Amino acid sequence: MAQEISHQREASGNLHITIHDANDNGDPERGRRQVDHHGSRSFSRGIGRSMSRGSSRSSRRRLPPVSPYSGLPIEYRTLSIHVSESRIVDSAPPADLKAVDKDDRDYFANLTYHELDPAQVCQQLNVDGAQGLSDSAAARRLERDGANTLPKPKTNYLKKLFFYTFGGFCSVLWVGVIIFFICWKPLSDPPSPTNLALAILVLIVITLQAGFSAVQDWTTQRTMKSIIDLLPAETLVLREGKLVFVPATQLVAGDIVHLKMGNKVPADIRLLNHSGDIRLDRSVLTGESEESEGTVASTDPNILESRNIALMGSVVVNGSGVGVVILTGPRSVMGRIAHAMSSVEEKPTLIQREISRFVKIIVVLTVFLALLIALTWVGWLRRDHPGYMNVVAMLNNVMGTVVAFIPEGMPIAVSLTLMMIARRMKAVNVLPKGLSTVETLGCVNVICSDKTGTLTQNQMRVTSICSLDQALSPNQVASALEGKDTSKAIRKLHSAALLCNDASFDPTTLHLDLNDRAIQGNATDSALVRFFAYDKTLDQLKAMHPRVLQIPFNSKNKWMLTMHRDAGTSSGDKTGNNEYQVYIKGAPDVLLPGCTKYWCHESDSVEPLDAEARSAFKEFQDRLSNNAERVIVLCEKKMTPTSQHGTNEFSEEVTRGAVQDLTVVGIIGILDPPRPEAQTTIAECRRAGARFFMVTGDYGLTAAAIARDLGIFTGQGKVDRIDDIRVKTMASSTNMGGNGSSGQGQSLLLEGSALSGLLKEDWDVICEYEEIVFARTTPEQKLRIVNEFQERDNVVAVTGDGVNDAPALRAADVGVAIGGGSDVAIEASDLVLLDRFDSILEAIRLGRLVFQNLQKVIAYLLSAGSWSEIWPVILNVFFGVPLPLSSFLMIIICVFTDLFSSLSLIMEKAEFDLLSLKPRNHRRDHLITARIYGQAYLFTGFMETCTAHAMFFLYMWKYTGIPVSELFFLFEGYTDGFHGYSQEQLVAFNNTGQCVYFVTLVFLQWGNLLAVRNRRLSIVQADPFTKQRRNPWLILSMVISLVIAIFVTEVPGIQTLFGTAAVPIEFWLIPLPLALGILVMDEIRKLIVRVFPRGPVAAVAW
């Protein structure tokens, strides 16, 4: 029978939940305290992301957090405090109405699910704890309550639109719009249509810039959505007596959910029972890193603090449990907080800061020149040359300065560049979560990689089996298991391997042969089940020896324990038989100290673990480890706890005595084959200047053997250990390769147990090694490793796929998750590799390519779009020369002719092997440097400016007979009667001369385009036609710019409106060899740089 939840409105504004049966009236206030409130409030149902995916994001030392829920801990803690206060004095108002809604406070204060016992909770929610909900009941509740999704964080679209429209260069361009409108009227009499057209044209430019910024933002959000959709979103739920995987978005109140270590809690859940050691990480809500132990009984009157409530978004970091869903979606704690939170201001990425830095420089120079022109007019021209420049002409010159010095097309080009690179990354199955990730990849010089599932395939198989008295071949054990006269030692090994195990065959594949069945469970457990299970032995064993307690494996303990009773007996029966069979498996170096006996296969009995047996144990372990096998030991013991079964005390007592008085059952060697591409990827990362380290939980010798197989350890000499570190001096560390890029560094194997005793001086030595393997590490130690390298000015990338990798992924400058990994790891990362591990190389290559192509785009745009446009204004104002280039033509160059050409540079392939370069230093190597300014302004820009002015003066001399000497300091002399020409004729000559200047710049930029696409190589070595560097967009962009130039100068309507004119044919032809001259001059510069790489020209080359 379906449960109904109705939201009753009463006068005080508090939300009430009523739970009752669909076919009866029910108690209108079950699950809540009886309070008398009045008012109304309704739930809001937002469409958001499933909370099985969570919302935590990485918080970086260098990179800003971008999580939309990064404010959750503050809101949660404030809400929790007010809930506690509300339960003491219900009528007391909250201390800060802005911090928490009174409705939310009372809503949680009156919930009582945590105070009821499990049976009462199930009764409240009308669900059978042993059968779960029926499919029909779940469907009705889902239709009534809506999907289990969070409300989307609020987006201030007006604020976004404001920054799109008024941010960056647009802020200055708006001043131009206002001035052009003022110059249209009332300052011009009659109104000037040219100024009106210019105002509209600048508005179009602003619209284009804002539009591209919005598209870029939308593209980034779409990429984020694709990453969110990638995350696992299923939860193990009991429905109609069967355990099934259900999409977390379809969870409803009353669902019985099974939680295991590594799961994210998909809704607010009341725990009904657990393994005795379940622990939850609530840091996404509380901001506190401490784990909390789950309980069945209530531990706090406040539902937000009681440890028998697993809140949505928290992570199960240990143990397992079963709970019932009490609140979903917008009704959950996180849902209510997320709905109430305002938009979180996003911090600019590194590349945005670089562009902002450039914008500030350009704007400051623009404002300086504009003020200089205005003050020059006020203090000099208006007094000494009153007829030369009126107010409208002065304002036009000021706006000419603004239009000239600002490369209006650059923001559009940058947006398109980033979008194109993001598309390329997605094409090679790499998903970056933000633009900062792309840029930071080019700076990474240290890569710390997890082993299992990242460098290896995570497809383990049993390859060796040993007793302490003999090595057993896998075939020998398999034959013994299938025979009738199996020894007790083999039977005990068989029981330990299958009972101390969480893996099981997929029910949908049980009809297949054993080797073809799919297995559900982690790789190690799956390997044991695959080897030891035959016929129906797995199910029979579990039925004969029911599990009464489990302590799952975790990266701290490094062992797993299961406790069993024989079938037919019960926990704590009245006969006083409280003895349990315990099996434990884990790391040999952790369990061996607690072992006192072992199963001897020769005598088929238990023997004391003497010194000889311990020596044999160590010998077997080292031999398997040197074969790159993961070594686990299986142990057993009998326990008789004094505490009552099912209590936390019972679990704690078992845990305390777990690794004492153990009997070794056997040693298992498991091999996890490396990914085929791993060795090549590691070598290429090193060639790219990034040191590649392995951070694993494996035994030291195993890790070292795998490192040699993968090429992490390249030498055959001695590998340094902790003792070598302590005797090294800082002088010797300096001789090991400095930053680790020389390729001659030493190798180091360091185990986690040694990390706690390391001093700062020790880490200074360690961080100079080129080849390091960190073995036997815990998540906390992985985090410390990342922090230590970051503190020594390294840019660290961490790759991983497991829950234990998440802290290091969050702390790294770039966290790289493997697509098939855990949802926690994917969320903590900045970059997701969907397919192959070697796609990280393509990500690094594209990260470096985007930076180089952006520099080329900017160097190209600044030459004509800034430098060559400002000098006509300077000559006009300070030297009295008729204006050689109009504001309209300046805009056409910046936004149309140059923009299309610059877009072809986005499509440029790498000039040389980008992985052969050293990582970029983001503190020193800026996007726009003094060298780029020098190339764009003083070299190419100077040549273009002089050439374009020469063409302007040539036209004026050839067609008007006015020599260049008479044009300088002419001021108001260029008027009716000058050289016998009327005012109309002089204006027509000037208009044509401006178009000559414009056409010349268009052609000169062709030469600049061909020159700037290569920073070092000659065009003969890297022409745009051969396959290696083919770029058909280059020629197409030239054609487009030519068509635009013809359209602007030859169309009568444009001529009338904007004062353009047809250009004589010879001035279409003369610039062609001049453009070739630009290319030739740059080729000479490149040749000098190549021939004299340490010369003065190379020192200032960009």
N, C-alpha and C positions, 0 to 999 in steps of 0.2 A: 504494500500500500504506500502510495506516494506521500511524501512529506510536503507540507505547504509552508512557505515563509511569507508572511504578509507584513507589509511595512505600514504600521498604523500611525496616523498623524494625530497628535494631541497638541494642546495649546502651547506648551512651553518650548517647542522647537526641537524636541529630542526625538531621535529615531528609535523605534521599537521593532524588535523582530519577534514575530509570533510563529511558533512551530506547532503544526497540528496535522492530523491525518487528513488525507484528501476526502475521505468518506465520512468523517465525523467532525464535530465542531472543535473538539480538542480544547486544551488549556491555552488561552490566548497569550500567556506570558511564560511558557516553558523556556528554559535556557536563559532567562533574565530575572533580575530582581524586580519585585513588585514596587513600582514607584508611580507616583501620580504627577505626570508632567503633561503639559499642554503645548500645542503648537504643531508645526509641520516641518518636515524636511524629507526630501526624497533622495533615493540613491541615484547617483550618476553612473551610467554604464559606459565606460570608455572602451574603445577598441585598442588594445595595446599588446605588448608582447607577453607570451606565456611565462609565468614565473618559474616554470621548470628550467627556464633559461636564465632567469635572474637578471639583475641589472647592474652588478658591480663592474667597475672598470678600473683600469690600472691607474695608480697614482705615481707619478714619476718624479725622480729627483730633478731631471732637466726638462721633461716634457710635461705640459699641463694636463690635469685630468679633464676628461670631456664627458664623464658620465652624467646623464640627465638626472640621476638619482643621487648625486654625490652629496647632497645635503640631508639624506635620510637619517644618519646617526643623530644629528642635532634635533631634528623634528621628532624622532622616536623617543629620545631621552626626555625632551620637554613634555611630550604626550604622556609618557609613563609617570612622570612626577605628578602631573595634574590628575591622572587617573587615581593614583594613591591618595591624593588630597581629597578628591571627590568622594572616595569611599569613607573618609573620616567625617567630612562635613559636606553633605551633598549640595547644600545651598551656597557654599562659598564660591565666589566668582574666581575664574582663573587669573593668575597674576599678570598674564600678558595675553590679551585677546588676540594679538597678532601672531603669537607663537602657536596657539592651538585653538581650534574651534571648540566651543563649549559642547556642541552636539557630539563631536568625536570623543571628548572626555567622558561624557555621561554614557555614551554608547558602550565603551569598553568597561567602564566602571560597573555596569549593571549586568555584564555577562558572567555566568557562573559555571561554564563548562568545566573549568579547571578544578572546581570544588566538588564535583560529582564523581562517584566512583565509575569505573568503565561501563558497568552494566547500566547505570542510570543515564550515562551519556548516550549510549546506543538506544536506550528507550526514548530519550528526548528526541533523538534524530530519527526515530522509527526505522531502525536498521538492525538486522540480525548480525552480530559480530562474527558469527561462524560462516555465514552465507553471503554477506554483503548485500548490496542493492540488486534488485532485478533490473534488467535492461530497460524495461518499460518505465519503471519508477525513475531511473536515472535520466531517461529521455524527457520525462515530464518536468523534472526539476531543472534540467538544463534549459528547457524552453521557457520556464518561468523565471529563472535567476540570471540567465545569460551566460556567456562564456567566461571561463576562469582566466581573464586577462586583466592587466593593469590599465587604468586610464592613462592615456598618453600624457607625458609632461606638457605643460602649457607652452605654446609657441607664440611669442609676441610678434605677429606678422607685421604689425605697424612699425615696430622697432626695426625689424629686418628690412622692410621696404624703405625706411628712412635711411639706413646705412647703405643700402644698395644705391639709393638716389643721391645722397649727400656725402657719402664717404669717399676717401681717397682724392683723386684729381677732380671728382665731380664737385667738391665743395668750392673749388676755385672757378670751375666752369659755370657754376650758377651765377657767380658774380658777373661773368661775361654775358650771360643771358640777360641779366638785369640792365647792364650797361648798353647792350645792343638795342634793347627795347626802348631805353631812354633816348638813345641816339636816333631811333626811328621817329619818335615823338615823345615829348614836346620839343626836344632840342633842335630837331631839323624842321625847317619850314621852307618849302612843303615837306611832309613826312618822307623819309628816305626808305624806299622799298628794299634797297640793298641791306640796310641794317636790320630790317624786319626779317629778311630771308636769312641773314647770318644768325639772328637769335633763334630762329626755327631750326637751323642746321645744328647749332650747338645743342639744342634740346634733343635732336635726334641722336647726337653723339652720346649725351647723358643716358638716353634711353637704351642705346646699344650696350654701354658699359654696365648699367644696372641689370639689363637682361642677361648678359653673359655671367655676371656674378650670381644671379639667381639660379641660372642653369647649372653652374658649378656647384652651388650649394645643394641643389636638388640631386645632382649626380652623386655627391658624397652620401647623402641620406639614402639613396637607392642602394649604394654599395653596402651601407650599414645594414639595411633591411635584408640584403642577400646573406649577410653573415648571420644575422639573427635567425633567418629561416634555416640556416645550416645546422644550428644547434639541436641536439636531441630534445624532443619534446614529449616523451612518453613516460608514463608512470605505471608501476605495477600495482594493479587494483584487484580487489576481490569482488567479482560480480557473479551472482547466481552460483556461488560455491566454487568458482574457478578463478585462478589467478590469470589475469589477462593484462596486456599492455594497452593502456588507454591514453590518447592524447591529453596532455595536461590541461589544455584549454577546455576539455569536456568534463573535467572533474566537477562534482556537485557535492553539496553538503550531505553527509551521511556515507560517502564512499569510504571503504576500508582500504587504506593505502599501506603497502609494504615498502619500507625504507631500508636502504643498505648504504654502507660506507661509500662516499663519493657522490651520492644523490643530492640534488638540490630539492629542498622541500617545496612542493608545487602549490601549496595552499596552507592556510592556518589549520593545524592538525592537533588533535588531543591524543596523546600517546595512550594506548591501551595495554601494551606489553612490549618488552624489548629484551635484547640479549644480555642485559645486565651491565653492559659497558658502553652504551650508546652515548656519544658526545656530539654536541652541535656547535657549529661556528656561526654566531649571530653577528659577526662583524659588519656585514652589509647594513644591518639595522642599528647596532649599538656603537659601531666604530671601535669596539674593544677586541683585541686579538685573542683574549683568553677564551678557551672552549668551555662550554657549560655541559654538565652531565645531565642527561635526560632521566626523568623519573616517571613513575606511574601516579604516585600520590602528589597532591598539591604542595608546593613549597612556599607559596606567597599568596596573600589575598589579592594581589594585583595580577590579573590574567596576563599582562605583558611581561611580568617578571617570573611567573611560575614556570618551573623547569619541566612540567608535564605538558607544556604547549610548545609545539614546534612551529615556529612562525614562517610564513612564506618568505622565500629567498635565503633562508639559512641553509647551511651545508652540513650533511652528516659526515663527520670526519672520523668517526670510529663506531664500530658496532652496527647493530641493525635493530629494527623495531617495527611495530604495527600500530597504526593510529587511524582515527576517524576524522574525516574532514569536517570542520565546523564552520569555516568562513572561506569564501572564494572571491576572487576578482576584486572589484571595488569595495567589497565589504570586509576584506582582510585588513590586517594592520598596515601592511605596505600599500595596499590599494587606497586606504583612507588617507595615509600620509602623502602618497604620490598625487592624489587628487587635490590636496590642499596646498601642495608646494607650488611656489611661483617658479617661473622659468629661471634656470641657472645660467648665469652669464658665462659664455664660453671664452676662454682665453685664446689669444691668437697663437697660431702655430709658428714654428721657426721660419717657414717660408713666408708667412704673412708678415712676420716682423721684419724680414729682409725687405720685402716690398714696401712696407710702411716706412722703413728707414730711407729708402730711395725716394718715396713720395715726399717725405719731409724735406730732403735736400733740394729736390726740384722746386717744391712750393716756396721754400725760403728764398731760393735764387730768383724765382719768378716775382715774388712780392717785392724783393729788393730792386729788381730792374724796373718793375711797374712804378714803384714809388720814386725811383730815380728819374724816370721819364716825366712823371707828373710834377715833381719838384723842379726839374729842368724847365718845363714849360712855364710853371708859375714864376720862377725866379729869373729866367733868361729869355726864353723865346717870346713869351707874351709881351715882354718889355722891349726887347731889341728887334724882334721880327714879328710885329703885331699882325701883319697880313699873311704870315706863313701858315699858321696853324690855329684854327679856332677850337672851341671846346669840343665839338664833335670829333674833329680830326685828332685832337689830343687823346680823347677817350678811345678812339679807334686804334691809335698807336699803343695805348696801354693794353687794350685787349689783344692787339697784335702780339705784344710781348707774352701775354698769358698763353695765347694759342700757340705761339712759336715755341716757347720753352717747355711746354707740357707735351710729352708724347702720348696724345690721347688714345692711341691704339694699343699701348702697352698693356693695360689691364685686360683688354679683350684677348690679346695674344697669350698672356700668362694663363688666363682661365682656360683657353683652348688647349694650351700645352699640357696642363695638368689633367684635363679630361682625357686627352689622347693617351697619356701615359697610364692613367687608371684603366682605360680600355685595353691597352696592351697587356697590363698585368693580369686583368681578368681573363684575357685570351690564353694565358699560360697558367691558368688555375691558381693565381695568387690574388688574395683579397686583402687589400690594405684598409684599415678602419678609418684612416684619416690622411690628409696630405702631409702632415708632419712625419708620418711613418715613412713615406716615400723619400723625403729629404734626408731623414736621419739614417736611412740605410747606407747612404754614401759615406757616412762618418764612422760606421762600425769597424772597430779594430780588434775586438775580442768576441768570440762566439763560444758560449758555454752550452753544450748540448747534452740532453738526457740520452740514455742509451736505448732502453727497451721501448720499442714502438717508434722511435725516432731514427736511430742509426740501425736498428735491427727491425725485423719484420713482425715481432711480437707473435710469432707462431712457433711456440716451443715444442720440443719433443724429447722424450726420455732417451738418452743415449748411453748412460752408464748406471750400473747398480752395484753397490759394494756392501759387503758386511765387513766388520772389523777384522775378521779372520780370513776373508777371501773376497776376490772380485768376482762378481757374477755377471755373465753376459746377459743382455736383455732377452735373447732367444731362450737361454736356459731358464730364466725366471718365467717367461711366458709359457713354456712347455710344462713347468712345474705347476703353474696355476691351473692348467687345463687337465692335469692328471688327477688320479684318485688318491694317490698316496703323497699328498702334499705335506711337507714338513711343517711343524708348528712355527718355525721362524719365518717361512715364506707366507704362511697364512696370516701371521701377525703383521708382516710387511704389507700384505694385501689389504688388511683391515685398516691399518694406519693411513695408507695412501688414499683410500676411498672415503673413510669416515671423517678424517681431518681435511675436508675438502668441500668447497662451496659450488663446484661445477656440477652440471647435470646435462643429460642429453636433451636436446630440443624435442619436445613431445611431437612436433609435426614431422620429425624425421626418424621416429622409432621403427618404422617399417623397413628402413634401409639397413644395409650391412653396417657393422660397427665402425669400420673405417670411413664410411660415407656419411655418418650421422653428424649433424651440427651439434656443437656443445656450447652451452651457455655458462659463462664464467670467465675468470681471468686466465691469462695464458699459462701460468704455472699449474693451477688446478686442472685446467683443460688437458695439459700434457699428461698428468698423472691419471686422469680418468680415461683418456684415450689408450693408455698403455695397460692399466690394471683392470679395467672393467671388461667383462666378457659375459655373454648371455644376459641374464637378469641379475647378476651379482650385485650391482650397485643398489638397485631397489630392495633386494633381499637383505643386504647388509644394513641399510638404513632402517628397514622395518624391524630387524632383529635387535638393533642397538639404537633406539631412538635418542636423538640429541636433546640434552636438557640445558646445555649452556654452550655458548660460543664466544670466544674472544678473537675477532678477526685480525688478520695480519695488518700491521701498520708500519710506516717507515721509521717509527721510533723504537718499538719493541723488536721488530724484525722476526716475529714468530706468530703463528696462529694456533689456537687451542680449541679443541672440542671436548665436551664431557658427555658421556653416554651411560645409559642404563640398559640392562638386558630387557627385552620385551616381556611384558607380564608383571614387571615391578613398577612401582611408582616412587616419585621423589619423596623421601622422608616417610616411608611406610612405617606402619606401627610395629613391625617386627624389629625395628632398630637397625635395619640394614641400610646404612647411609653411604655405602661404598660405591664409588663411581669409577668407571674406566675413562681415563684421560689420554687423548692423543694430542701430540704437539709437533708441529713441523716448523722449521725456520732456518736461520743462518747458523752454520756450524760454530762460528766463533762466539756466538751469543749463547747457544744451548750447551755446547760441550762443557763449559765450567760447571754446569749443574748436573752432569751425567755421572752416575756411579756404577752402572751395570750396562751390559750389552747382550743382545741376542747373538749367540754363537751358532753359525750354520753347521759347523762340523759336528758339534755335540747336540745341536737342536735344543739348546737350553740357554738360560740366562747365566752369564758369567760376570764376575767382578771386572770393572773397568780399571785395570792396573796400568802401570806406566808403559808397558809394552803395547797394550791395546790403544792407549792414547797416542803413542808414536805411530801406530798403524793408521789410526784415524787421520792424523795430520798428514801422513804420507799420501793417503787416498785423496784427501782434500786438495793438496797441492798438485797432485798429478792431474786431477780433473780440471782444476782451475787453469793450469798451464795449457790445457786443451781448449780454453775459452768456454768451458761449460759452467753454467750456474750450478752451484752445489747447495743442496738442501739436505738436512738431516731429519729423519723421522724418529720420534721418541714416544714412549708411553709410560704410564704410571697409574697407580691406584690412589684415589683420594677419598677421604672421609671428612668433609667439612662439618663444622659444628653449627654454622649459621643456617637459618631457614632458607630453603630453596626459593628462588624468585625474588629475593630481596637484594638491595644494593650491597649489603654486608656479605651475602653469599658470594657475589661476584668479586668483591674486593678480597675476600679470603682466598678464593681460587687464584686470583691474579698474583697475590703475594707469594703463594707457594708454587706457582706454575713451573718455574725453571729450577726446581730443587728435586734431588733424588730421582733423576730421570733414567730411563733405560733406553739405550740406542737400539732402534729397530733396523735401521739401514741408512745408507748414504745414497742419494740419487743425484746423478749428473744430467742436467737439462741443457740442451743447446738451442739457442735462438739465432737463426741465420741472419747475417747482416743484410740490409737492403742492397740490391745490386748496384745502385748508384751512389752508395754512401762513400766509398773510398775515393771515387773521382770528385765528389762534391767537396770532401775535406781538402783534397789537394788543391782544388780551384779556389776555395776560400782562403787558403794560405797564400796562393799566388796573388789574390786580391789584397793582400796586406793584412788580413784578419787572422789572428792566432786562434786555432780551433782546439778547445778543451772538452774533455768528456767528464760529466758529473753524474755519477751513478751510485746506486745502493749496493752494487755487487762487491764481493770479496776482492781484495786487492789484486791477487794473482790472476783471478778471472778477468778483472777489468784491464790489467796490463796486457794479457794475451789478446783480448778483443781489440785493444788499442793498437797492437802491432798488426793484427789482421786488417784493420781499417786504415792503417797509415797514420794514425794519430802519433804513435811512436815510430819515428822513421829510422832511427839509428839502431845498431846492434850492440852498442856499448852498454855500460852500466846505467841503470835508471836510478836517479837520486831518490832518497827517502827522507823522512823527517830528521834523522840524525845528521844527514849531509847539510840540511838547511841550517841547523844550529851551529855548524862550524864554519859556515861561509861568512865572509865579511862583505861589507858594502862595496869594497873595491872589486872583489871577485864578481859581484852581481853586475857591476857596470860592464865587465868584459863578456857578458853573456848575450849580447846582442841588443842592448838598449831597449828599444821599443818592440823587440821581437820580430822585426821584419827582415832581418838579415838571412834567415834560414839556417843559421849555424848554432841556434840555442840548444841548451841541454834539456833532457827529459826529466820529469818529476812525477812520482807516484805518491800521493798524499791521501791518507785515510782519515775519515771523519773524526775518529777518536783523538787525533792529534790536533785538530783545529782549535779546540778550546784553550790549549796552552800556548798558542802562538802569540808573539808580541808584534808590535808595529814594525820593528826592524825585520822580523821574520817574514812578514807579508811583503815588505819592500823587496826582499830577495825573491820570494815566490812569484811576485807579479812581473819579474823580469824573464822568467822561463818562457820558452816558446812552445814546449810540448808538456802539457799537464793532464794527468788523469786524477780526478778526485773520486775516491772509492769510499764505500760505506758511509754515505752522507745522508743526513736527515733533511727535511724541508728547511729547517732553520739554518742548517749549515750551508745549504745551497744559496739561501738568501744572503748569508754573510759573505760568501765567495763573491757574489755579484757586487755587493756594497764595497768590498775591499778593492776590487778592480776599479770601480767607479771613482772611489776616493783618490786614486792615483791617475786621474784624468784619462781613463779609458772609456770608450763608448761601447757598451756591452749589449750584445744580443743574446737572448736565451731561447733555446728551442726545447719543446717538451710537449707531452700529450696527456700527462696524468694529473690527478688531483694534487699530488705531492709537488708538482712542478709549479703550481699556481703562484705561491709567494714570490719565487724568483722571476716568473714571467711578469708579475706586476711591477717588481722593482727594476727590471731591466729597462734600458733605453728603448730597446725594441724587443717585445715579447713575440715569439714566433710559435704558433701552435700548429700541430698536424691535424688535418681535417677530420681524421677518424678518431681523434682523441676525446677526452672527457669534455663535457660542456663547461665545467669549471675552468679548465685550462684554456679553452677557446675564448671564454669571456675575459680572462685575465690578459690575453694577448693583444698585440697591436696588428698582427699580420697572421693570416691563416693560409697555410699551404694545403690546397684541396686534394692534390694528387701525389706527386713525387717529391721526395725530399730535395732533389737537386733543383727544383724550381726556386729555391732560395737564391741560387746564383743568378737567375734571370731577374729576380727582384732587386738584388744588389746592382746588377748591370743597368736596369731601367732607372733605379734611383740615381745613379751617377749620370745617366744619359739625360734625364729631365733637367738636372742642374746645368749641364753643359749646354743643352739646347736653349734653355732660358737665357743663359749668358749671351749666346749668339743672337738671339732675338733682340735682346736689349741693346747690344753693341750695334746691331743693324739699325734699329729705330732711332737711336740717339743722334746718329750722324746727320741725317737730313731732317728728321722730325723734331729736332731740338736745336742743334748748333747752326745748321745752315738756314734756319728760319729766324733765329734771333738777330743775326747780323744785318739783314735788310732793315729791321726796325732801328737798330743802332745807327746805321748809316743815314737813315731818314731823319732821326731826331737830332743827333749830335753833329752830323756832317752836312745836313741840308740837301742830301741826295733825294730825288724823287723815289718814292717807296718801290723797291725792286720786286716785292712779293706781297700780295694782298692777304688779308686774314682768311678769306674764303679759300684761296689756294693752299694756305698753310693747313687748314682743316682737311682738305682733300688729300694732301700728302699723308698726314698722320693717320687718318681714319680709313682711307680707302686704298690708295696706291701702295703705300708702305705696309699696310696691315696684311693685304693679301700676299705680298711677297714674304713677309715675316712668318706667315702661317706655313709656308713651304719649308721653313727652317725647322718647324716642329717635327716634320716628317723625316728629318735627316737621321741617317743611321750613324752609328758610332764611327768617329774618325779613325780610331785605333782601338785596340783591345782594352776596354775600360777596366777589366779585371787585372790588368798589369799595373794599374796606378795604385799609389798608396791611398788609404782612406783620407777623406777630406777632414781638416780640422775646422769644425763649425765655429770655433771662437775667432779664428784668424781668416779663414777663406770665405769671405762674404760673397753673396750673389752678385753684387755690383761693387767692384773694387776700383781703386785709383788707376789701375792698369787699363780697365775697361773704359773708364772716362777718358784716359789718354788716347786709347785707340779710336774711340768714337769722336772725340772733340778735336784733339790736337793733330791727329794723323789723317784719318779718312774725312772727318768733318771739315778740317782746314782745307784739304784739297777740293772738296765739293763746293765749299763756300766760295773760294777764290775762282773756281771754274765757272760756277753759275753766275757770279757777278761779272766775270769777263764776258760771258755770252750776253748778259743784259746790256753792258756798255757797248759791246760790238754791234748789237742791234740798233741802239740809239745813235751810234756814230754812222752806221751804214745807211739807215733809213731816214734819219733826221739831219745828219751832218753835224750833230752836236758832239764835240770831243769830250772824253771823260773828265778832262781837267776843268771844264766849265760846269759839269754836273755837281762837283763837290763844292760845298758851302754856297749853294745856289739859293736855298731857302725860298723866300717868296718871289725870287726872280723867275721861277718856273711858272709863268703866267702869261696871259694874253700879250702877244707881241714879241715874246722871246724867240729869237732867230726867225722872226717874221711869221710865226705860226699863231693861229687862234687858240683860245683856251680849249675848245672842243678837240682840235687836232692834237694838242699837247696831251690831253687826257687819253685820247685814243692811242698815241704812241706809248704812253706809260702803261696802259692796259696790255698792249701787245708785248712790251718788254717784260712785264710781270709774267705773262704766259710763257715767254721764252725762258725765263728763270725757272719756272715750274717744270716745263718739259725737260730742260737740262737736268734738273734734279732727279726726275723720273728715270732718265737714262743712266745717270751716274750711279743711281742706286742699284741698277742691274750689275754694274761692276762690283759694287760693294757687296751685293748679295752673293755673287760667285766667290768673292774674297773671304767673307766672314764665315762661310760654311766650313772652312778648314782653318784651324788655328795654327797648325804646324806643317801639314802636308801641302805640296804643290798641287795645283789643279790638274797638272799632268798625271800625278800619282793618284788622284781621287776626283776624277771628273764626274759630272752628274749623269753620265750616259751608260757607263759600264755597270755590270750587274752588281758588283760589290757595293758601290755607293750610288746606285741609280736612284734618281729622285725626279720623277716626271712632273711633280707638282711645281718644281722650280721653273720650268719653261712655261707651264700654264699660268703661274702667277705673274710672270713677266708679260705675257700676252694680255692678261686681265688689266694690269696697270697701264699698258699701252692703250687699251680700249677706253679706260677711264679718262686718260689724258686727252684722247681725241674727242671724247664726248664733252668734256668740260670746256675745251677750247673752241670746238667747231659748231656746237649746237646753238642756233640763234637765240633760243629762249634763255639759255644759261648765260649767254653773252650779255643780253639785255638786263637780266636780273642781277648778276653778280659782277658785271664789268669785265668779263673776259673777252678775248679776241682771238681770231685765227692767227696761227703762227706760220710765218713763211717757211716754205719747204726746206730751205737749206738749214734752218734751225732745228729741223727734225733729223737731219743727217749728221751735222757736225758733232753733236754730243755722243754719237756711237763710238768713234775712236777715243773720245775723251773718257767714256766709261771703261773702255779697254785699258786706258792708262791707269785708272784707279786700280784695276785688277793687277796690272803689271807692277805698279808700285808696291802693292801688298805682297806680291810674289817675291820681289826683291827683299822686302823686310823678312819674310819667312826664310828665304835662302840664307840671309845673314844669321838668323837665329839658329838654323840647322848647322851652318858651318862653324859659327862661333857661339856655342851654347853657353859659354861663360862670359860673353862680351857684354858691353853696355846696352846694346839693342835687345839682347835676350833678357837682360835684367829688368827691362820695363815692358817686355812683350806680355800681352794678356794671355 
